[in-house]
């Protein structure tokens, strides 16, 4: 014992020593390295002196020292913990003695060659520590009685021929570990703050002008260490520290294991003996010991780390240093994509995978159509596709702009909270560009089976018309709807995606439209440049609409090619009239008045059509049913089948036929008979085909 006094006096001594170490940490890595070298020399001398005392000392009954004895070694060789102690309780106390091997990794920024030095330095530290600890264990165990080892914490000092050597060694070991953790933890905290993962830590990212020393972070670490000193129980602190260290080692091993098995080509560890087997074994061993050594501390540590992970996952910005989970996700997605075989697809499990053709996602019409596609996909793939029309010789000039365009689309998708992908194709003409887009969108067995095409509008014609909202009985805008007290009632359902109509999304769409217009030019489309005085915020320079088709012929060719390529076609028109707020408000107001009246999703069926599984009516009904399962459509609309009947004598038979088919399809739909007696009704596709405008395209997909 070097110092005396009670608990608070010991705490005062320890706090004073910790404050001196704080001054060393504030001095920088240079002072730390020089002082640590002197401390290491003192520690080596102390260990040698202690070993010499145990090897060459004389038998002493008072200290329990017997000299080398086979009986003493045999007595100490077996387990025999006193009281309620167990192997793992002792382990969590001893384990922090091995954590100093990470000091080199903590100060990697100050190493000349971190890639080489961390691996060899860490392994050298582990081997050296293991050798020293093993020698001490066997020498002391073969020369000292068991009772003394269980009760006398100062046995090395009592046996040593000069007690001050051991005292200096204990102080040196403590100072070395404390300095390493103080300086190393400060650098970790500084790096963490600079990654911007936790905004509250930003202040700790500061570094000095000379050497970039993390002095603010070191002060924070000192404060935490000082708080631990007030606990007063070293064993309790050691148990808490061990849990977090084991989790650090677990995630380090697990990250290396994941990077190796996923085949990340840029993961090239310079340590030649690395293998995923040792990484996995290390991860499993750390996790197992974490729980065996103390379930309570393990649970607390895991909960804390899990909460931090959830916070980082949902709030962290995009970083340049990568995320190992992306490698794991990529590996698993690729694995299951290879198993997804489109030849084994069955109508029973069919779901729409939608490709939306969209050049200008700025207008209300465009954003409503994008939102509709996001609703109707229902677990399928959703791809927002646009095309760039340019000469082949211009590809080199627009290469960087194409990357920028892709990033703008990704920003748009993220801000709009869409579960969608993006695809862009480049071609010298519109028809080729759209053919390539339809064929290239998707990957493997996940290909869009349905193409959502905005209705054709001539270049320069504004798509958003002044009209009422779908779902209300009058053209009154939703903002004017009032409740009985005369105040605007704006409380609507939570499931509605309102992000699509926010200002950041609109601006992101405008950026896309401008860049697309600047890199793309369709020779058949006259460039539309509105007057600056009349230009609205939603009208991008040079934008011609939601598709790149400059003429009706190009648009008809797009429809025909889509059908020839085996895709279903949805033509979207007048989506600027849809107002989900109005739909929801109308439903709630009707319910408040005691009425069950709602807006409806109508599926129309002509006289000559049938509900066979491969027919267009079945496709419409399936899409309407899926739409009815999502968003405001679920609670605030009804499905309705509108059946056109040309002969009065066929009304009952036609209704019975349709209702029987719907019953077998297990879709809850109200059947309405629309009498068109004495008239002829045709599906749009049949009419177009009769005019020769669709050639011989398969009508089942229209």
C-alpha positions as CSV (number, residue, x, y, z in Angstrom):
1,X,0.0,0.0,0.0
2,X,1.4,3.4,-1.0
3,X,-1.3,5.7,0.2
4,X,-3.6,5.5,3.2
5,X,-6.9,7.0,4.2
6,X,-10.6,6.3,3.7
7,X,-12.7,6.2,0.6
8,X,-12.8,9.9,-0.1
9,X,-9.1,10.4,0.5
10,X,-8.3,7.6,-2.0
11,X,-10.8,9.2,-4.4
12,X,-8.9,12.5,-4.0
13,X,-5.6,10.9,-4.8
14,X,-7.0,9.2,-7.8
15,X,-8.7,12.4,-9.0
16,X,-5.4,14.3,-8.7
17,X,-3.5,11.6,-10.7
18,X,-6.3,11.7,-13.3
19,X,-6.0,15.4,-13.6
20,X,-2.2,15.1,-14.2
21,X,-3.0,12.6,-17.0
22,X,-5.5,15.1,-18.4
23,X,-2.7,17.7,-18.7
24,X,-0.6,15.0,-20.6
25,X,-3.5,14.3,-22.9
26,X,-4.0,18.0,-23.6
27,X,-0.3,18.2,-24.4
28,X,-0.8,16.0,-27.5
29,X,0.3,12.7,-28.9
30,X,4.0,13.7,-28.9
31,X,4.2,14.1,-25.1
32,X,2.0,11.0,-24.6
33,X,4.4,8.9,-26.7
34,X,7.5,10.1,-24.8
35,X,5.9,9.6,-21.4
36,X,4.5,6.3,-22.3
37,X,7.9,5.0,-23.4
38,X,9.3,5.9,-19.9
39,X,6.4,4.2,-18.2
40,X,6.9,1.1,-20.3
41,X,10.5,0.9,-19.2
42,X,9.5,1.2,-15.5
43,X,6.8,-1.5,-16.1
44,X,9.4,-3.9,-17.7
45,X,11.8,-3.4,-14.8
46,X,9.0,-4.1,-12.3
47,X,7.9,-7.3,-14.0
48,X,11.5,-8.6,-14.2
49,X,12.1,-7.7,-10.5
50,X,8.9,-9.5,-9.4
51,X,9.6,-12.6,-11.5
52,X,13.2,-12.7,-10.1
53,X,11.8,-12.6,-6.5
54,X,9.4,-15.5,-7.1
55,X,12.1,-17.6,-8.8
56,X,15.0,-17.0,-6.5
57,X,13.3,-16.0,-3.3
58,X,13.5,-17.8,0.0
59,X,10.5,-19.7,1.6
60,X,8.4,-17.5,3.9
61,X,5.5,-18.9,5.8
62,X,4.2,-15.4,6.6
63,X,3.6,-14.5,3.0
64,X,2.7,-18.0,1.9
65,X,5.7,-18.2,-0.4
66,X,6.9,-21.9,-0.7
67,X,9.3,-21.6,-3.6
68,X,8.9,-23.9,-6.5
69,X,6.8,-26.9,-5.3
70,X,4.9,-29.5,-7.2
71,X,2.4,-29.7,-4.4
72,X,1.7,-26.0,-4.5
73,X,1.3,-26.1,-8.3
74,X,-1.1,-29.1,-8.1
75,X,-3.1,-27.3,-5.4
76,X,-3.5,-24.2,-7.4
77,X,-4.1,-25.9,-10.8
78,X,-7.7,-26.8,-10.2
79,X,-10.7,-24.4,-9.9
80,X,-11.9,-23.4,-6.5
81,X,-13.6,-20.1,-6.3
82,X,-14.6,-18.7,-2.9
83,X,-18.0,-17.5,-2.0
84,X,-20.4,-16.7,-4.9
85,X,-17.6,-16.0,-7.4
86,X,-17.4,-17.9,-10.6
87,X,-15.0,-18.1,-13.5
88,X,-16.8,-15.5,-15.6
89,X,-17.2,-13.1,-12.8
90,X,-13.4,-13.2,-12.4
91,X,-13.1,-13.0,-16.2
92,X,-14.9,-9.6,-16.5
93,X,-12.6,-8.1,-13.9
94,X,-9.4,-9.4,-15.5
95,X,-10.6,-8.8,-19.1
96,X,-9.9,-5.0,-19.2
97,X,-6.2,-5.9,-18.7
98,X,-6.2,-7.1,-22.3
99,X,-8.0,-4.1,-23.8
100,X,-4.8,-2.1,-24.1
101,X,-4.0,-4.0,-27.3
102,X,-6.4,-1.6,-29.1
103,X,-4.4,1.5,-28.3
104,X,-2.6,1.4,-31.6
105,X,-5.9,1.2,-33.5
106,X,-7.3,4.1,-31.5
107,X,-4.4,6.3,-32.6
108,X,-4.3,5.2,-36.2
109,X,-4.4,8.8,-37.4
110,X,-0.9,9.3,-35.8
111,X,0.7,6.2,-37.4
112,X,2.8,6.5,-40.5
113,X,1.6,3.3,-42.0
114,X,-1.7,2.3,-40.2
115,X,-2.5,-0.5,-42.6
116,X,0.7,-2.4,-41.6
117,X,1.3,-1.1,-38.1
118,X,-2.2,-1.8,-36.7
119,X,-2.2,-5.5,-37.7
120,X,1.3,-6.4,-36.6
121,X,1.3,-4.0,-33.6
122,X,-1.9,-5.4,-32.3
123,X,-0.9,-9.0,-32.8
124,X,2.5,-8.3,-31.2
125,X,0.8,-6.7,-28.2
126,X,-1.5,-9.7,-27.8
127,X,1.3,-12.2,-28.0
128,X,3.5,-10.2,-25.7
129,X,0.8,-9.8,-23.1
130,X,-0.2,-13.4,-23.3
131,X,3.4,-14.6,-22.8
132,X,3.9,-12.2,-19.8
133,X,0.6,-13.1,-18.2
134,X,1.2,-16.9,-18.7
135,X,4.6,-16.7,-17.2
136,X,3.4,-14.8,-14.2
137,X,0.4,-17.2,-13.8
138,X,2.6,-20.3,-13.7
139,X,5.4,-18.9,-11.6
140,X,3.1,-17.5,-9.0
141,X,0.9,-20.5,-9.0
142,X,3.8,-22.8,-8.5
143,X,5.4,-20.8,-5.6
144,X,2.5,-19.4,-3.5
145,X,-0.1,-21.0,-1.3
146,X,-3.7,-21.0,-2.5
147,X,-5.1,-19.2,0.6
148,X,-2.8,-16.3,0.0
149,X,-3.7,-16.0,-3.7
150,X,-7.4,-15.9,-2.7
151,X,-7.2,-13.2,0.0
152,X,-4.0,-11.2,-0.4
153,X,-4.2,-8.7,-3.4
154,X,-0.6,-7.5,-2.6
155,X,1.1,-10.9,-2.8
156,X,3.6,-9.8,-5.5
157,X,4.6,-6.8,-3.3
158,X,5.0,-9.0,-0.2
159,X,7.2,-11.5,-2.0
160,X,9.3,-9.0,-3.9
161,X,12.8,-8.4,-2.4
162,X,12.3,-4.7,-2.8
163,X,8.6,-3.8,-2.5
164,X,8.9,-0.4,-4.2
165,X,9.5,-2.2,-7.6
166,X,6.0,-3.7,-7.5
167,X,4.5,-0.5,-6.4
168,X,6.2,1.3,-9.3
169,X,5.0,-1.4,-11.7
170,X,1.4,-1.1,-10.5
171,X,1.4,2.6,-10.9
172,X,3.2,2.4,-14.3
173,X,0.6,-0.1,-15.6
174,X,-2.3,2.0,-14.4
175,X,-0.8,5.2,-15.8
176,X,-0.1,3.5,-19.2
177,X,-3.6,2.2,-19.5
178,X,-5.2,5.4,-18.3
179,X,-3.2,7.5,-20.7
180,X,-3.9,5.2,-23.6
181,X,-7.6,5.2,-23.0
182,X,-7.8,8.9,-22.3
183,X,-5.9,9.9,-25.5
184,X,-7.3,7.1,-27.7
185,X,-10.9,7.6,-26.6
186,X,-10.5,11.3,-27.2
187,X,-9.5,10.6,-30.8
188,X,-12.3,8.2,-31.3
189,X,-14.8,10.8,-30.0
190,X,-13.3,13.4,-32.3
191,X,-13.6,11.1,-35.3
192,X,-17.2,10.3,-34.3
193,X,-18.1,13.9,-34.0
194,X,-16.6,14.7,-37.5
195,X,-18.7,11.9,-39.1
196,X,-21.8,14.0,-38.1
197,X,-23.6,10.9,-36.9
198,X,-24.7,12.6,-33.7
199,X,-25.3,16.4,-34.0
200,X,-24.9,16.8,-30.3
201,X,-21.3,15.7,-30.5
202,X,-20.3,18.3,-33.1
203,X,-18.3,20.4,-30.6
204,X,-16.0,17.5,-29.9
205,X,-14.8,17.4,-33.5
206,X,-12.6,20.5,-32.9
207,X,-8.8,20.0,-33.2
208,X,-5.9,22.2,-32.5
209,X,-4.1,24.0,-35.3
210,X,-0.9,22.1,-34.5
211,X,-1.3,18.4,-34.7
212,X,-5.1,18.5,-34.7
213,X,-5.2,17.4,-31.1
214,X,-8.7,16.6,-29.8
215,X,-8.5,18.6,-26.6
216,X,-12.2,19.2,-26.2
217,X,-12.9,15.5,-26.7
218,X,-10.1,14.6,-24.2
219,X,-11.7,16.8,-21.6
220,X,-15.1,15.0,-22.1
221,X,-13.4,11.6,-21.7
222,X,-11.7,12.9,-18.5
223,X,-15.1,14.0,-17.2
224,X,-16.5,10.5,-17.8
225,X,-13.4,8.8,-16.1
226,X,-13.8,11.2,-13.1
227,X,-17.4,10.2,-12.8
228,X,-16.4,6.5,-12.7
229,X,-13.9,7.3,-9.9
230,X,-16.7,8.4,-7.7
231,X,-18.3,4.9,-8.0
232,X,-15.4,3.7,-5.9
233,X,-15.8,0.0,-6.8
234,X,-13.2,-1.0,-9.5
235,X,-14.9,-4.4,-10.0
236,X,-18.3,-2.8,-10.8
237,X,-16.6,-0.4,-13.3
238,X,-14.7,-3.3,-14.9
239,X,-17.9,-5.3,-15.4
240,X,-19.5,-2.4,-17.3
241,X,-16.5,-1.7,-19.3
242,X,-16.1,-5.4,-20.2
243,X,-19.6,-5.5,-21.7
244,X,-19.0,-2.6,-24.0
245,X,-15.5,-3.8,-25.0
246,X,-16.8,-7.2,-25.9
247,X,-19.5,-5.6,-28.1
248,X,-16.8,-3.5,-29.8
249,X,-14.8,-6.6,-30.5
250,X,-17.9,-8.5,-31.6
251,X,-18.8,-5.9,-34.2
252,X,-15.2,-5.5,-35.4
253,X,-15.0,-9.3,-36.0
254,X,-18.5,-9.4,-37.5
255,X,-17.8,-6.5,-39.9
256,X,-14.6,-8.3,-41.1
257,X,-16.6,-11.5,-41.5
258,X,-19.3,-9.9,-43.5
259,X,-16.9,-8.1,-45.8
260,X,-15.1,-11.3,-46.5
261,X,-18.1,-13.5,-47.2
262,X,-19.8,-10.9,-49.3
263,X,-16.8,-10.8,-51.5
264,X,-16.2,-7.0,-51.3
265,X,-13.4,-6.6,-53.8
266,X,-12.0,-3.5,-52.0
267,X,-11.6,-5.3,-48.6
268,X,-8.0,-6.3,-48.8
269,X,-6.5,-6.7,-45.3
270,X,-2.7,-6.6,-45.3
271,X,-2.5,-9.1,-42.4
272,X,-1.7,-12.3,-44.3
273,X,-3.2,-14.7,-41.8
274,X,-6.6,-13.1,-41.8
275,X,-9.5,-15.5,-42.6
276,X,-13.3,-15.3,-42.2
277,X,-13.1,-18.4,-40.0
278,X,-11.2,-16.6,-37.2
279,X,-13.4,-13.5,-37.6
280,X,-16.6,-15.5,-37.2
281,X,-15.1,-17.5,-34.3
282,X,-14.0,-14.2,-32.6
283,X,-17.5,-12.7,-33.0
284,X,-19.3,-15.8,-31.6
285,X,-16.9,-16.1,-28.7
286,X,-17.3,-12.4,-27.8
287,X,-21.0,-12.6,-27.9
288,X,-21.2,-15.8,-25.9
289,X,-18.8,-14.6,-23.2
290,X,-20.8,-11.3,-23.1
291,X,-23.9,-13.1,-21.8
292,X,-22.2,-15.8,-19.8
293,X,-20.1,-13.3,-17.8
294,X,-23.2,-11.2,-16.8
295,X,-26.6,-11.2,-18.4
296,X,-27.6,-7.9,-16.8
297,X,-24.6,-5.9,-18.0
298,X,-24.8,-7.7,-21.4
299,X,-28.5,-6.7,-21.8
300,X,-27.8,-3.1,-20.8
301,X,-24.9,-2.9,-23.2
302,X,-26.9,-4.4,-26.1
303,X,-29.9,-2.1,-25.4
304,X,-27.7,1.0,-25.4
305,X,-25.9,0.0,-28.7
306,X,-29.2,-1.0,-30.3
307,X,-30.7,2.5,-29.5
308,X,-27.6,4.1,-30.9
309,X,-27.9,2.0,-34.1
310,X,-31.5,2.8,-34.6
311,X,-30.8,6.5,-34.2
312,X,-27.9,6.4,-36.6
313,X,-29.8,4.3,-39.1
314,X,-32.7,6.8,-39.4
315,X,-30.9,10.1,-39.0
316,X,-27.3,9.7,-40.2
317,X,-26.3,11.5,-43.4
318,X,-24.7,9.8,-46.4
319,X,-21.0,9.3,-45.5
320,X,-17.9,8.7,-47.7
321,X,-16.5,5.9,-45.6
322,X,-19.1,3.3,-46.5
323,X,-21.5,1.1,-44.6
324,X,-20.9,-2.7,-44.2
325,X,-24.6,-3.3,-44.1
326,X,-24.7,-2.3,-47.8
327,X,-22.3,-5.0,-48.7
328,X,-24.4,-7.6,-46.8
329,X,-27.7,-6.3,-48.4
330,X,-26.1,-6.5,-51.8
331,X,-24.9,-10.0,-51.3
332,X,-28.3,-11.2,-50.1
333,X,-30.3,-9.4,-52.8
334,X,-28.1,-10.8,-55.5
335,X,-28.4,-14.3,-54.0
336,X,-32.2,-14.2,-54.0
337,X,-32.5,-12.5,-57.3
338,X,-30.7,-15.4,-58.9
339,X,-33.3,-17.7,-57.4
340,X,-36.2,-15.6,-58.7
341,X,-37.2,-17.3,-62.0
342,X,-39.8,-15.6,-64.1
343,X,-40.5,-18.9,-65.9
344,X,-42.0,-20.2,-62.6
345,X,-44.3,-17.2,-62.2
346,X,-48.0,-18.0,-61.6
347,X,-51.1,-15.8,-62.0
348,X,-52.1,-16.6,-58.5
349,X,-49.1,-14.7,-57.2
350,X,-49.1,-11.9,-59.8
351,X,-48.6,-8.4,-58.6
352,X,-48.1,-5.2,-60.6
353,X,-44.5,-4.0,-61.1
354,X,-44.9,-0.6,-62.5
355,X,-42.7,1.5,-64.8
356,X,-43.8,5.1,-64.9
357,X,-42.6,7.2,-67.8
358,X,-42.0,10.6,-66.4
359,X,-39.9,13.4,-68.0
360,X,-41.1,16.3,-65.8
361,X,-42.1,15.4,-62.2
362,X,-43.0,19.1,-61.4
363,X,-46.6,19.6,-62.0
364,X,-49.5,18.6,-59.8
365,X,-50.6,16.1,-62.5
366,X,-47.2,14.5,-62.5
367,X,-46.9,14.3,-58.7
368,X,-50.4,12.8,-58.4
369,X,-49.6,10.2,-61.1
370,X,-46.3,9.3,-59.3
371,X,-48.2,8.9,-56.1
372,X,-50.8,6.8,-57.8
373,X,-48.1,4.5,-59.2
374,X,-46.6,4.2,-55.7
375,X,-50.1,3.1,-54.4
376,X,-50.9,0.7,-57.1
377,X,-47.6,-1.3,-57.1
378,X,-48.5,-2.9,-53.7
379,X,-45.3,-4.7,-52.8
380,X,-44.1,-4.9,-56.4
381,X,-41.3,-3.1,-58.1
382,X,-41.7,0.6,-58.9
383,X,-39.4,2.3,-61.4
384,X,-39.5,6.0,-62.4
385,X,-38.1,6.1,-65.9
386,X,-37.1,9.0,-68.1
387,X,-35.2,9.2,-71.4
388,X,-32.6,11.6,-72.9
389,X,-32.8,12.2,-76.6
390,X,-29.4,13.2,-78.0
391,X,-27.0,12.5,-80.9
392,X,-24.6,9.6,-80.5
393,X,-21.7,12.0,-80.7
394,X,-23.0,14.0,-77.7
395,X,-22.7,11.1,-75.2
396,X,-19.3,12.1,-74.1
397,X,-20.3,15.7,-73.4
398,X,-23.3,14.8,-71.2
399,X,-21.7,12.0,-69.3
400,X,-21.3,13.9,-66.0
401,X,-24.7,15.4,-66.4
402,X,-26.3,12.0,-66.6
403,X,-24.7,11.1,-63.2
404,X,-26.1,14.4,-61.9
405,X,-29.5,13.5,-63.3
406,X,-29.5,10.1,-61.6
407,X,-28.6,11.7,-58.3
408,X,-31.4,14.3,-58.6
409,X,-33.9,11.5,-59.2
410,X,-32.6,9.7,-56.1
411,X,-33.0,12.9,-54.1
412,X,-36.5,13.3,-55.4
413,X,-37.4,9.7,-54.5
414,X,-36.0,10.1,-51.0
415,X,-37.7,13.4,-50.3
416,X,-41.0,12.1,-51.6
417,X,-40.7,9.0,-49.4
418,X,-41.3,6.7,-52.4
419,X,-40.4,3.0,-52.5
420,X,-39.1,3.3,-56.0
421,X,-36.0,2.9,-58.3
422,X,-34.9,5.1,-61.1
423,X,-33.8,4.3,-64.7
424,X,-32.7,6.5,-67.5
425,X,-31.8,5.6,-71.1
426,X,-30.2,7.6,-73.8
427,X,-30.9,7.3,-77.5
428,X,-31.0,9.4,-80.7
429,X,-34.8,9.2,-81.0
430,X,-37.8,8.9,-78.8
431,X,-39.0,5.5,-80.0
432,X,-35.6,3.8,-79.5
433,X,-35.2,5.5,-76.1
434,X,-38.5,4.2,-74.8
435,X,-37.9,0.7,-76.2
436,X,-34.6,0.5,-74.4
437,X,-36.1,1.9,-71.2
438,X,-38.9,-0.7,-71.2
439,X,-36.5,-3.6,-71.9
440,X,-33.7,-2.4,-69.5
441,X,-35.8,-1.4,-66.4
442,X,-35.5,-3.9,-63.6
443,X,-33.1,-6.8,-63.0
444,X,-33.3,-10.5,-63.2
445,X,-36.8,-11.8,-62.4
446,X,-37.8,-8.4,-61.1
447,X,-38.9,-6.6,-64.3
448,X,-41.8,-4.2,-64.6
449,X,-44.8,-6.0,-66.1
450,X,-46.9,-2.8,-66.3
451,X,-46.1,0.5,-67.9
452,X,-47.9,3.6,-66.6
453,X,-47.9,6.2,-69.4
454,X,-49.2,9.7,-69.0
455,X,-51.8,10.8,-71.5
456,X,-50.4,12.7,-74.5
457,X,-50.4,16.4,-74.4
458,X,-49.1,18.7,-77.2
459,X,-45.8,20.5,-76.5
460,X,-46.4,23.7,-74.5
461,X,-49.8,22.7,-73.3
462,X,-50.1,23.1,-69.5
463,X,-51.2,19.8,-68.0
464,X,-52.8,21.1,-64.8
465,X,-56.4,22.2,-65.7
466,X,-58.6,24.2,-63.4
467,X,-61.2,21.7,-62.2
468,X,-62.7,20.3,-59.1
469,X,-61.3,17.5,-57.0
470,X,-62.3,13.9,-57.7
471,X,-64.3,12.5,-54.9
472,X,-66.5,15.5,-54.1
473,X,-69.9,16.3,-55.5
474,X,-68.9,19.8,-56.4
475,X,-65.8,21.5,-57.7
476,X,-65.2,23.1,-54.4
477,X,-61.5,22.8,-53.4
478,X,-60.7,20.9,-50.3
479,X,-59.3,24.0,-48.6
480,X,-62.8,25.5,-48.7
481,X,-64.5,22.5,-47.1
482,X,-65.8,23.6,-43.7
483,X,-67.3,21.8,-40.8
484,X,-70.4,22.9,-39.0
485,X,-68.6,25.6,-37.0
486,X,-67.4,27.3,-40.1
487,X,-63.8,26.5,-39.6
488,X,-61.7,24.6,-42.1
489,X,-61.4,21.0,-41.1
490,X,-58.0,19.6,-42.1
491,X,-57.6,16.5,-40.0
492,X,-57.2,13.6,-42.4
493,X,-55.8,10.1,-42.3
494,X,-52.2,9.4,-41.3
495,X,-51.5,6.9,-44.0
496,X,-51.6,9.4,-46.8
497,X,-48.2,10.3,-48.4
498,X,-48.1,14.1,-48.1
499,X,-44.4,14.3,-48.8
500,X,-45.0,14.2,-52.6
501,X,-46.6,17.6,-52.5
502,X,-44.0,19.4,-50.3
503,X,-41.9,22.3,-51.5
504,X,-38.6,20.4,-51.4
505,X,-40.1,17.7,-53.6
506,X,-41.4,20.2,-56.1
507,X,-38.1,22.0,-56.3
508,X,-36.3,18.6,-56.8
509,X,-38.7,17.9,-59.6
510,X,-38.0,21.3,-61.2
511,X,-34.3,20.6,-61.1
512,X,-34.9,17.2,-62.8
513,X,-37.0,18.9,-65.5
514,X,-34.4,21.6,-66.2
515,X,-31.5,19.2,-66.4
516,X,-33.4,16.7,-68.6
517,X,-34.4,19.6,-70.9
518,X,-30.8,20.9,-71.1
519,X,-29.3,17.5,-72.1
520,X,-32.2,16.2,-74.3
521,X,-33.7,17.5,-77.5
522,X,-36.2,15.7,-79.7
523,X,-35.9,17.1,-83.2
524,X,-39.7,16.4,-83.7
525,X,-40.6,18.5,-80.7
526,X,-40.5,22.3,-81.1
527,X,-38.7,23.7,-78.1
528,X,-41.1,25.5,-75.8
529,X,-39.8,28.6,-74.1
530,X,-42.5,30.4,-72.2
531,X,-42.2,34.1,-71.6
532,X,-40.3,34.9,-68.4
533,X,-43.2,37.1,-67.2
534,X,-45.7,34.2,-67.6
535,X,-43.6,31.3,-66.5
536,X,-44.8,29.6,-63.4
537,X,-42.6,27.9,-60.8
538,X,-43.8,24.6,-62.0
539,X,-42.9,25.1,-65.6
540,X,-39.3,24.2,-66.4
541,X,-37.5,25.8,-69.3
542,X,-37.8,23.7,-72.4
543,X,-40.0,21.1,-70.7
544,X,-42.6,19.6,-73.1
545,X,-44.6,17.4,-70.7
546,X,-44.4,14.2,-68.8
547,X,-43.3,12.2,-71.9
548,X,-40.7,12.9,-74.5
549,X,-43.2,12.3,-77.3
550,X,-43.4,15.4,-79.5
551,X,-46.1,14.2,-81.9
552,X,-49.3,12.0,-81.6
553,X,-47.6,9.5,-83.9
554,X,-44.7,9.1,-81.5
555,X,-47.1,8.6,-78.7
556,X,-49.1,5.9,-80.5
557,X,-45.8,4.2,-81.4
558,X,-44.9,4.2,-77.7
559,X,-48.2,2.5,-76.9
560,X,-47.9,0.0,-79.6
561,X,-44.2,-0.9,-78.8
562,X,-45.1,-1.3,-75.1
563,X,-47.8,-3.9,-76.0
564,X,-45.5,-5.7,-78.5
565,X,-42.9,-6.0,-75.7
566,X,-45.4,-7.9,-73.6
567,X,-46.1,-5.2,-71.0
568,X,-49.5,-4.2,-69.6
569,X,-50.4,-0.5,-70.3
570,X,-52.0,2.0,-68.0
571,X,-52.8,5.4,-69.5
572,X,-53.0,8.1,-66.9
573,X,-55.1,11.2,-67.7
574,X,-56.4,14.1,-65.6
575,X,-54.6,13.1,-62.5
576,X,-54.4,16.8,-61.6
577,X,-58.1,16.4,-60.6
578,X,-57.3,13.9,-57.8
579,X,-57.4,15.4,-54.4
580,X,-57.0,12.9,-51.6
581,X,-57.9,15.4,-48.9
582,X,-61.2,16.0,-50.7
583,X,-61.8,12.2,-50.9
584,X,-61.2,11.7,-47.2
585,X,-63.1,14.8,-46.2
586,X,-66.2,13.8,-48.3
587,X,-66.2,10.4,-46.7
588,X,-66.0,11.7,-43.2
589,X,-68.7,14.4,-43.8
590,X,-71.0,11.8,-45.2
591,X,-70.4,9.5,-42.2
592,X,-71.1,12.4,-39.9
593,X,-74.5,13.0,-41.6
594,X,-75.4,9.3,-41.2
595,X,-74.7,8.5,-44.8
596,X,-72.3,5.8,-46.1
597,X,-71.7,7.6,-49.4
598,X,-68.1,7.5,-50.5
599,X,-66.1,8.2,-53.7
600,X,-65.8,5.2,-56.0
601,X,-63.1,3.5,-57.9
602,X,-64.9,2.4,-61.1
603,X,-64.0,-0.5,-63.4
604,X,-65.8,-0.3,-66.8
605,X,-66.8,-3.4,-68.8
606,X,-68.3,-3.2,-72.3
607,X,-70.8,-5.6,-73.8
608,X,-68.3,-7.8,-75.6
609,X,-65.8,-8.1,-72.7
610,X,-65.5,-11.0,-70.3
611,X,-63.8,-11.5,-66.9
612,X,-61.2,-14.1,-68.0
613,X,-57.9,-14.1,-66.1
614,X,-55.9,-12.8,-69.1
615,X,-58.4,-10.1,-70.2
616,X,-58.1,-6.4,-69.8
617,X,-61.1,-6.2,-67.4
618,X,-59.4,-8.6,-65.0
619,X,-56.3,-6.5,-65.1
620,X,-58.4,-3.4,-64.4
621,X,-60.2,-5.1,-61.6
622,X,-56.9,-6.4,-60.1
623,X,-55.4,-2.9,-60.2
624,X,-58.5,-1.4,-58.7
625,X,-58.5,-4.0,-55.9
626,X,-54.9,-3.3,-55.1
627,X,-55.4,0.4,-55.1
628,X,-58.3,0.0,-52.8
629,X,-56.0,-1.7,-50.2
630,X,-53.7,1.3,-49.9
631,X,-53.7,4.9,-48.6
632,X,-56.9,6.9,-48.4
633,X,-58.5,4.6,-51.0
634,X,-58.8,1.8,-48.4
635,X,-61.1,3.5,-45.9
636,X,-62.7,6.3,-48.0
637,X,-63.7,4.8,-51.3
638,X,-65.7,1.8,-52.6
639,X,-65.1,-0.5,-55.6
640,X,-67.7,-0.4,-58.3
641,X,-68.0,-2.5,-61.5
642,X,-69.8,-0.6,-64.3
643,X,-71.2,-3.2,-66.8
644,X,-72.5,-1.8,-70.1
645,X,-75.4,-3.9,-71.5
646,X,-76.8,-3.2,-75.0
647,X,-80.0,-5.3,-74.8
648,X,-82.6,-5.1,-72.1
649,X,-83.2,-8.9,-72.2
650,X,-79.6,-9.6,-71.2
651,X,-79.5,-7.5,-68.0
652,X,-80.3,-10.2,-65.5
653,X,-78.1,-12.8,-67.2
654,X,-75.2,-10.4,-67.5
655,X,-75.5,-9.3,-63.8
656,X,-75.6,-12.9,-62.7
657,X,-72.6,-13.9,-64.8
658,X,-70.5,-11.0,-63.5
659,X,-71.4,-11.5,-59.9
660,X,-70.7,-15.2,-60.1
661,X,-67.2,-14.5,-61.6
662,X,-66.5,-11.8,-58.9
663,X,-67.5,-14.2,-56.2
664,X,-65.0,-16.8,-57.5
665,X,-62.3,-14.1,-57.6
666,X,-63.1,-13.2,-54.0
667,X,-63.2,-9.4,-54.7
668,X,-65.9,-7.4,-53.0
669,X,-67.3,-5.1,-55.7
670,X,-70.7,-3.4,-56.2
671,X,-72.0,-4.3,-59.7
672,X,-73.8,-1.5,-61.5
673,X,-75.6,-2.2,-64.8
674,X,-75.3,0.7,-67.3
675,X,-78.1,0.4,-69.9
676,X,-76.9,1.4,-73.4
677,X,-79.8,-0.1,-75.2
678,X,-79.6,0.2,-79.0
679,X,-76.0,1.4,-78.9
680,X,-72.7,-0.2,-79.5
681,X,-69.8,-0.1,-77.0
682,X,-66.2,-0.9,-77.7
683,X,-63.0,-1.1,-75.6
684,X,-60.6,1.7,-76.5
685,X,-58.0,-0.7,-77.6
686,X,-60.5,-2.5,-80.0
687,X,-61.5,0.9,-81.4
688,X,-57.9,1.9,-82.0
689,X,-57.1,-1.5,-83.6
690,X,-60.1,-1.2,-85.9
691,X,-58.6,2.0,-87.2
692,X,-55.3,0.3,-87.8
693,X,-53.5,2.5,-85.2
694,X,-52.4,-0.4,-83.0
695,X,-51.6,-3.0,-85.8
696,X,-51.9,-6.5,-84.3
697,X,-51.0,-5.7,-80.8
698,X,-52.4,-8.1,-78.2
699,X,-55.6,-6.6,-76.7
700,X,-55.4,-8.6,-73.5
701,X,-52.8,-6.3,-72.1
702,X,-54.6,-3.0,-72.8
